[in-house]
Amino acid sequence: MKTEVAKEHRSFSSQVVGTLLARIVMAGASVGTSLVVARWLGADALGAFAVLNVATIVAVQVGCAGMPLASTYFIAQERRNAPRVWANALLFAFVVGSALALAIIGLAATNAELFGDIPLAFVTIVALSIPFQLANLLALHVLLGVEAVSRFNVLEAAAPLLIFLNSIVVLTLAGEELPAFLALNTAGAVALTVLSMWTIRRSTENIEGAQRLRPDGELFRRMAGYSLKFYILTLAPVVLFRFDLLIVKYFRTWAEAGVYSVAAQVATMLMLVPLAVSTVLFPRVAAEGDASGEFACKVTRHAAFVMLLLCAMAVPLGFALPAIYGADFTEASVQLFILLPGVFLIGIQSVLVQHLNATDRTNAIPLFWITTLAVNIAINLALVPRHGARGAALSSTVSYALIFLLVIWRFHVQTGKPLSAILLLNATELRELFSFRRSTPSSKLSSKSSTRAFP
């Protein structure tokens, strides 16, 4: 029994490490892209690119209607459903994604203030990628459901890496401007969709008793009925993390939005570890249960410790931002420092909440997110017009703290676990973290092995 537990923890650890490495590649590619755009085209162009990127991400999350997590959940519950879940998801992506793209183009054409000074052609190029981005998002969650985590990581990292390579080819080597860069990114989204379809076929062809690849109306009805809860859980974090940039752009300037996008990008990088852990944790809990929350506590304790270290290391990085990006980005340092406390708390929350997402049937978590979003938007509207991006950063930190407190409280009510069991490493775990010796074969079968959540 102990051997099986140790193997299970090692499997979870390896999946987390692989996902983390993919997220590091993604973060590096995103930073590289912003550096290329900022250095070659300036802060205004970076602001325009960031706003278009955020608008697309928000549109995809609005359009997904909770289907990504619902897909993962239904496949984790019954793996033979995977081909039909994917067929339903693909059809959904192109129908809803196409409608979203047309809606955005129409709004941009009839409301000139919606995207400010960004030409309609730019908006059109980016909007055309939405059906394919939605299909790729759903494909990733299908792979999570069948536990093809390594393939999930490759496909997820491919998108930002391709955009980074596009920026080098188009902006630095070919000397083109933003329109050509955006067009090549859209072409890349199409290519990734084709790759996703092939990857899922390979990942599902050997599932025992797998159903045929075709849309299933009854299964779609069940997925749609369950996806409302997941819709809020999918959409709310994206709005919380991204919407403030749009508010900064609306009330201030392109340049200030570009500077704030750098601070927000660094904050997102700090969340790589907890996001990697949460990605692997959700399908595990959905498939296996863990009503006591013991495994989630172990994972969250380690995540909290790592987040504390990462936020501390981010302080000198904050001071270096003007040297990295240029003198126009001096204000990004202050904005990052305001964000750091909230980033620490939201990172912990993002891990712990996966247990509730998979086990809590009270719909408390969607209500928590709705409350947090309302508070966030209210604070942004009150602070950003007068204080600019600093106000947006403060609004984010307050909102992150609020959702953290609500999730901690709900987890405690559901499991009875005290705060110390959720956040603080015990003595054995601390010794393991600071031990530099490699475990011997016999020690791997000891009870200590079963206490390890991830390296």
C-alpha positions as CSV (number, residue, x, y, z in Angstrom):
1,M,0.0,0.0,0.0
2,K,2.8,2.4,0.9
3,T,4.6,1.6,-2.3
4,E,1.4,2.5,-4.3
5,V,1.0,5.8,-2.4
6,A,4.6,6.7,-3.1
7,K,4.3,5.9,-6.7
8,E,1.1,8.0,-6.9
9,H,2.9,11.0,-5.3
10,R,5.9,10.6,-7.7
11,S,3.5,10.5,-10.6
12,F,1.8,13.7,-9.4
13,S,5.2,15.3,-8.8
14,S,6.4,14.4,-12.3
15,Q,3.3,15.8,-13.9
16,V,3.6,19.1,-11.9
17,V,7.3,19.4,-12.9
18,G,6.5,18.8,-16.6
19,T,3.7,21.4,-16.4
20,L,5.9,23.9,-14.6
21,L,8.6,23.6,-17.2
22,A,6.0,24.2,-20.0
23,R,4.7,27.2,-18.1
24,I,8.3,28.6,-17.7
25,V,8.7,28.2,-21.5
26,M,5.4,30.0,-22.0
27,A,6.4,32.8,-19.6
28,G,9.8,33.2,-21.2
29,A,8.2,33.4,-24.7
30,S,5.6,36.0,-23.5
31,V,8.3,38.1,-22.0
32,G,10.4,37.8,-25.1
33,T,7.5,38.9,-27.3
34,S,6.8,41.9,-25.1
35,L,10.5,42.9,-25.2
36,V,10.7,42.6,-29.0
37,V,7.5,44.7,-29.4
38,A,8.5,47.2,-26.9
39,R,12.1,47.6,-28.2
40,W,11.2,47.7,-31.9
41,L,7.8,49.4,-31.9
42,G,7.6,51.3,-28.5
43,A,5.3,51.5,-25.5
44,D,2.3,52.5,-27.6
45,A,2.5,49.5,-29.9
46,L,3.0,47.2,-26.9
47,G,-0.1,48.7,-25.3
48,A,-2.1,48.1,-28.5
49,F,-0.8,44.5,-28.8
50,A,-1.5,43.9,-25.1
51,V,-5.1,45.2,-25.3
52,L,-5.9,43.2,-28.4
53,N,-4.4,40.1,-26.8
54,V,-6.4,40.6,-23.6
55,A,-9.6,41.3,-25.6
56,T,-9.1,38.0,-27.5
57,I,-8.4,36.1,-24.3
58,V,-11.5,37.5,-22.6
59,A,-13.6,36.8,-25.7
60,V,-12.5,33.2,-25.7
61,Q,-13.2,32.7,-22.0
62,V,-16.6,34.4,-22.4
63,G,-17.4,32.1,-25.4
64,C,-16.2,28.9,-23.8
65,A,-19.2,28.8,-21.5
66,G,-17.5,26.6,-19.0
67,M,-17.0,23.8,-21.5
68,P,-13.2,23.3,-21.0
69,L,-13.4,22.3,-17.3
70,A,-16.7,20.4,-18.0
71,S,-14.9,18.4,-20.7
72,T,-12.1,17.5,-18.3
73,Y,-14.6,16.6,-15.6
74,F,-16.7,14.3,-17.8
75,I,-13.7,12.5,-19.3
76,A,-12.1,12.1,-15.8
77,Q,-15.4,10.5,-14.6
78,E,-15.7,8.2,-17.6
79,R,-12.7,8.1,-19.9
80,R,-14.4,6.2,-22.7
81,N,-16.5,9.4,-23.3
82,A,-13.4,11.2,-24.5
83,P,-13.9,11.0,-28.3
84,R,-17.5,12.2,-28.1
85,V,-16.7,14.9,-25.6
86,W,-14.0,16.1,-28.1
87,A,-16.5,16.0,-31.0
88,N,-19.0,18.0,-29.0
89,A,-16.3,20.5,-28.0
90,L,-14.9,21.0,-31.5
91,L,-18.3,21.6,-33.0
92,F,-19.1,24.0,-30.1
93,A,-15.8,25.9,-30.6
94,F,-16.4,26.7,-34.3
95,V,-20.0,27.6,-34.0
96,V,-19.6,29.8,-30.9
97,G,-16.2,31.1,-31.9
98,S,-17.3,32.2,-35.3
99,A,-20.3,34.0,-33.8
100,L,-17.9,35.8,-31.3
101,A,-15.5,36.8,-34.0
102,L,-18.3,38.3,-36.1
103,A,-19.7,40.1,-33.1
104,I,-16.3,41.7,-32.2
105,I,-15.7,42.8,-35.8
106,G,-19.2,44.3,-35.9
107,L,-18.8,46.1,-32.6
108,A,-15.5,47.5,-33.6
109,A,-16.9,48.7,-36.9
110,T,-19.9,50.4,-35.4
111,N,-18.3,51.7,-32.2
112,A,-15.1,53.5,-32.9
113,E,-14.3,54.1,-29.2
114,L,-14.4,50.4,-28.2
115,F,-10.8,49.8,-29.3
116,G,-9.6,53.4,-29.3
117,D,-7.1,54.2,-32.1
118,I,-6.6,50.6,-33.1
119,P,-7.6,50.2,-36.8
120,L,-10.5,47.9,-37.7
121,A,-8.2,45.8,-39.8
122,F,-6.1,45.0,-36.8
123,V,-9.2,43.9,-34.8
124,T,-10.4,41.8,-37.7
125,I,-7.2,39.9,-38.0
126,V,-7.1,39.1,-34.3
127,A,-10.9,38.3,-34.2
128,L,-10.5,35.6,-37.0
129,S,-8.3,33.6,-34.6
130,I,-11.0,33.3,-31.9
131,P,-12.7,30.0,-33.2
132,F,-9.3,28.4,-33.4
133,Q,-8.1,29.6,-30.0
134,L,-11.3,28.3,-28.5
135,A,-10.8,24.9,-30.2
136,N,-7.2,24.8,-28.9
137,L,-8.4,25.6,-25.3
138,L,-11.0,22.8,-25.4
139,A,-8.4,20.4,-26.9
140,L,-6.0,21.1,-23.9
141,H,-8.7,20.2,-21.4
142,V,-9.6,17.0,-23.3
143,L,-6.0,16.0,-23.0
144,L,-6.1,16.7,-19.2
145,G,-9.1,14.5,-18.9
146,V,-7.3,11.5,-20.4
147,E,-4.2,12.4,-18.3
148,A,-2.1,13.0,-21.4
149,V,-0.3,15.7,-19.4
150,S,2.9,15.7,-21.4
151,R,1.1,16.3,-24.7
152,F,-1.0,18.9,-22.9
153,N,2.2,20.7,-21.9
154,V,3.7,20.6,-25.4
155,L,0.5,22.0,-27.0
156,E,0.0,24.7,-24.3
157,A,3.6,25.9,-24.6
158,A,3.5,25.9,-28.4
159,A,1.1,28.9,-28.7
160,P,3.2,31.6,-26.9
161,L,6.4,30.1,-28.3
162,L,5.1,30.4,-31.8
163,I,4.1,34.0,-31.2
164,F,7.6,34.8,-29.9
165,L,9.2,33.3,-33.0
166,N,6.7,35.2,-35.1
167,S,7.8,38.5,-33.4
168,I,11.5,37.8,-34.2
169,V,10.8,36.8,-37.8
170,V,8.3,39.6,-38.6
171,L,9.5,42.5,-36.5
172,T,13.3,42.1,-36.3
173,L,14.3,40.1,-39.4
174,A,11.7,41.2,-41.9
175,G,11.3,44.7,-40.5
176,E,7.5,44.5,-40.8
177,E,5.0,46.3,-38.5
178,L,2.2,45.2,-36.2
179,P,-0.4,44.1,-38.9
180,A,1.9,41.4,-40.4
181,F,2.8,40.2,-36.9
182,L,-0.9,39.8,-36.0
183,A,-1.7,38.0,-39.2
184,L,1.1,35.5,-38.7
185,N,-0.2,34.9,-35.1
186,T,-3.7,34.1,-36.5
187,A,-2.2,31.7,-39.0
188,G,-0.3,30.0,-36.1
189,A,-3.6,29.5,-34.2
190,V,-5.0,27.7,-37.3
191,A,-1.9,25.4,-37.5
192,L,-2.1,24.6,-33.8
193,T,-5.8,23.6,-34.2
194,V,-4.8,21.0,-36.8
195,L,-2.0,19.7,-34.5
196,S,-4.4,19.5,-31.6
197,M,-6.9,17.4,-33.6
198,W,-4.1,14.9,-34.5
199,T,-2.8,14.8,-31.0
200,I,-6.2,14.0,-29.5
201,R,-6.8,11.3,-32.0
202,R,-3.5,9.7,-31.0
203,S,-4.3,10.1,-27.3
204,T,-7.7,8.5,-27.4
205,E,-7.3,5.7,-30.0
206,N,-6.2,3.1,-27.4
207,I,-8.8,3.9,-24.7
208,E,-10.6,0.6,-23.8
209,G,-14.2,0.7,-24.8
210,A,-13.9,4.2,-26.3
211,Q,-16.9,5.5,-28.1
212,R,-16.8,6.6,-31.8
213,L,-15.7,10.1,-32.6
214,R,-19.0,11.8,-33.3
215,P,-21.2,14.5,-31.7
216,D,-23.5,13.2,-29.0
217,G,-26.6,15.3,-28.3
218,E,-27.4,13.7,-24.9
219,L,-23.9,13.9,-23.7
220,F,-23.7,17.6,-24.8
221,R,-26.9,18.3,-22.9
222,R,-25.3,16.9,-19.7
223,M,-22.1,18.8,-20.4
224,A,-24.1,22.1,-21.0
225,G,-26.1,21.6,-17.8
226,Y,-23.0,21.1,-15.7
227,S,-20.9,23.8,-17.4
228,L,-22.7,26.8,-15.9
229,K,-20.7,26.4,-12.6
230,F,-17.5,25.9,-14.6
231,Y,-18.3,28.9,-16.7
232,I,-18.0,31.2,-13.8
233,L,-14.9,29.4,-12.6
234,T,-13.2,29.7,-16.0
235,L,-14.3,33.3,-16.8
236,A,-13.9,35.0,-13.5
237,P,-10.1,34.6,-13.0
238,V,-9.4,35.8,-16.6
239,V,-11.6,38.9,-16.0
240,L,-10.0,39.5,-12.6
241,F,-6.4,39.1,-14.0
242,R,-7.0,41.0,-17.3
243,F,-9.8,43.4,-17.2
244,D,-7.9,46.0,-15.2
245,L,-5.6,46.5,-18.2
246,L,-8.6,47.4,-20.4
247,I,-9.8,49.9,-17.7
248,V,-6.3,51.5,-17.6
249,K,-6.3,51.8,-21.4
250,Y,-9.9,53.3,-21.4
251,F,-9.2,56.0,-18.7
252,R,-5.5,56.7,-19.3
253,T,-3.1,56.2,-22.3
254,W,-1.7,53.5,-24.5
255,A,1.7,54.0,-23.0
256,E,0.5,53.6,-19.4
257,A,-1.4,50.4,-20.4
258,G,1.8,49.1,-22.0
259,V,3.8,49.8,-18.8
260,Y,1.2,48.2,-16.6
261,S,1.1,45.1,-18.9
262,V,4.8,44.5,-18.0
263,A,4.0,44.6,-14.2
264,A,1.1,42.3,-14.8
265,Q,3.2,40.0,-16.9
266,V,5.8,39.6,-14.1
267,A,3.0,39.0,-11.6
268,T,1.6,36.2,-13.9
269,M,5.1,34.7,-14.1
270,L,5.2,34.4,-10.3
271,M,2.1,32.2,-10.4
272,L,3.7,29.6,-12.7
273,V,4.1,27.1,-9.8
274,P,0.6,27.2,-8.3
275,L,-1.0,27.3,-11.8
276,A,1.0,24.2,-12.8
277,V,0.0,22.4,-9.6
278,S,-3.7,23.4,-9.9
279,T,-3.8,22.2,-13.6
280,V,-2.8,18.7,-12.5
281,L,-4.7,18.7,-9.2
282,F,-8.2,19.2,-10.7
283,P,-8.5,16.1,-12.8
284,R,-6.9,14.0,-10.0
285,V,-9.5,15.1,-7.5
286,A,-12.3,14.8,-10.0
287,A,-11.4,11.2,-10.7
288,E,-10.5,10.1,-7.2
289,G,-12.4,12.2,-4.7
290,D,-10.4,13.0,-1.6
291,A,-13.3,14.2,0.5
292,S,-11.1,14.8,3.5
293,G,-8.9,17.3,1.6
294,E,-5.7,15.8,3.0
295,F,-4.0,15.6,-0.3
296,A,-5.0,19.2,-1.3
297,C,-3.6,20.4,2.1
298,K,-0.3,18.8,1.4
299,V,-0.1,20.3,-2.0
300,T,-1.2,23.7,-0.9
301,R,1.4,23.8,2.0
302,H,4.2,23.3,-0.5
303,A,2.7,25.8,-2.9
304,A,2.5,28.5,-0.2
305,F,6.2,28.0,0.7
306,V,7.3,28.2,-2.9
307,M,5.2,31.3,-3.5
308,L,6.8,33.0,-0.5
309,L,10.2,32.4,-1.9
310,L,9.2,33.5,-5.4
311,C,7.6,36.8,-4.2
312,A,10.7,37.6,-2.2
313,M,13.0,37.0,-5.2
314,A,10.7,39.2,-7.3
315,V,11.7,42.3,-5.3
316,P,15.1,42.8,-7.0
317,L,13.6,41.9,-10.3
318,G,11.2,44.7,-9.9
319,F,14.0,47.2,-9.4
320,A,15.6,45.9,-12.6
321,L,12.5,46.3,-14.9
322,P,13.5,49.8,-16.2
323,A,16.9,48.5,-17.1
324,I,15.4,45.6,-19.0
325,Y,12.5,47.3,-20.8
326,G,13.8,50.9,-20.9
327,A,13.4,54.2,-19.1
328,D,9.8,54.5,-20.1
329,F,8.9,51.5,-17.9
330,T,10.2,52.9,-14.6
331,E,6.6,53.0,-13.1
332,A,6.3,49.2,-13.7
333,S,8.5,48.6,-10.6
334,V,6.0,50.4,-8.3
335,Q,3.1,48.7,-9.8
336,L,4.7,45.3,-9.3
337,F,5.4,45.9,-5.7
338,I,1.8,46.8,-5.1
339,L,0.7,43.6,-6.8
340,L,3.1,41.3,-4.9
341,P,1.0,40.7,-1.7
342,G,-2.0,39.8,-3.7
343,V,-0.1,37.6,-6.1
344,F,1.1,35.6,-3.0
345,L,-2.4,35.1,-1.8
346,I,-4.1,34.3,-5.2
347,G,-1.3,31.8,-5.9
348,I,-2.2,29.8,-2.8
349,Q,-5.9,30.1,-3.6
350,S,-5.5,28.8,-7.1
351,V,-4.2,25.5,-5.7
352,L,-6.6,25.0,-2.9
353,V,-9.7,26.0,-4.9
354,Q,-9.3,23.0,-7.2
355,H,-10.4,20.7,-4.4
356,L,-13.6,22.7,-4.0
357,N,-14.1,22.9,-7.8
358,A,-14.1,19.1,-8.0
359,T,-16.0,18.3,-4.8
360,D,-18.2,21.2,-3.6
361,R,-21.8,21.0,-4.9
362,T,-23.1,24.1,-3.1
363,N,-22.1,26.6,-5.9
364,A,-20.3,28.6,-3.2
365,I,-17.2,29.1,-5.3
366,P,-19.0,30.7,-8.3
367,L,-20.7,33.1,-5.8
368,F,-17.4,34.0,-4.3
369,W,-16.0,34.8,-7.7
370,I,-19.0,37.0,-8.6
371,T,-18.6,38.9,-5.4
372,T,-14.8,39.3,-6.0
373,L,-15.4,40.6,-9.5
374,A,-18.0,43.1,-8.4
375,V,-15.5,44.4,-5.8
376,N,-12.7,44.5,-8.3
377,I,-14.6,46.4,-10.9
378,A,-15.9,48.9,-8.3
379,I,-12.4,49.6,-6.9
380,N,-11.0,49.9,-10.4
381,L,-13.6,52.4,-11.5
382,A,-13.0,54.4,-8.4
383,L,-9.2,54.5,-8.5
384,V,-8.0,54.2,-12.1
385,P,-9.3,57.5,-13.4
386,R,-7.4,59.4,-10.7
387,H,-4.5,57.1,-9.8
388,G,-4.0,55.2,-13.1
389,A,-2.2,51.9,-13.1
390,R,-1.3,52.1,-9.5
391,G,-5.0,52.1,-8.7
392,A,-5.5,49.1,-10.9
393,A,-2.6,47.3,-9.1
394,L,-4.1,48.1,-5.7
395,S,-7.5,46.9,-6.8
396,S,-6.1,43.6,-7.9
397,T,-4.3,43.0,-4.6
398,V,-7.5,43.7,-2.6
399,S,-9.5,41.4,-4.8
400,Y,-6.9,38.6,-4.7
401,A,-7.0,38.8,-0.9
402,L,-10.7,38.7,-0.8
403,I,-11.1,35.5,-3.0
404,F,-8.2,33.9,-0.9
405,L,-10.1,34.5,2.4
406,L,-13.4,33.2,1.0
407,V,-11.8,30.0,-0.4
408,I,-9.9,29.3,2.8
409,W,-13.1,29.8,4.8
410,R,-15.1,27.4,2.6
411,F,-12.4,24.8,2.6
412,H,-12.3,24.9,6.4
413,V,-16.0,24.5,6.6
414,Q,-16.1,21.6,4.2
415,T,-13.1,19.6,5.6
416,G,-12.6,20.9,9.1
417,K,-8.9,21.5,8.4
418,P,-7.3,24.3,10.5
419,L,-5.4,27.2,8.8
420,S,-2.0,25.7,9.9
421,A,-2.8,22.4,8.2
422,I,-3.5,24.3,5.0
423,L,-0.6,26.8,4.9
424,L,2.3,25.7,7.1
425,L,4.7,22.9,6.3
426,N,5.3,20.5,9.1
427,A,8.7,19.6,10.5
428,T,9.1,16.5,8.4
429,E,8.2,18.4,5.2
430,L,10.7,21.2,6.0
431,R,13.5,18.7,6.6
432,E,12.7,17.1,3.2
433,L,12.7,20.4,1.4
434,F,16.1,21.4,2.8
435,S,17.7,18.0,2.6
436,F,20.3,17.8,-0.2
437,R,20.9,14.1,0.0
438,R,19.3,11.7,-2.5
439,S,16.9,9.2,-1.1
440,T,18.1,5.6,-1.0
441,P,15.9,2.9,-2.6
442,S,14.7,1.7,0.8
443,S,13.8,5.2,1.9
444,K,11.6,5.6,-1.1
445,L,9.3,2.9,0.4
446,S,9.2,4.6,3.8
447,S,6.2,6.4,5.1
448,K,8.0,9.7,4.6
449,S,7.6,9.2,0.8
450,S,3.8,9.4,1.2
451,T,4.0,12.8,2.7
452,R,5.5,14.5,-0.3
453,A,3.0,16.5,-2.3
454,F,5.5,17.7,-4.9
455,P,9.3,18.4,-5.0
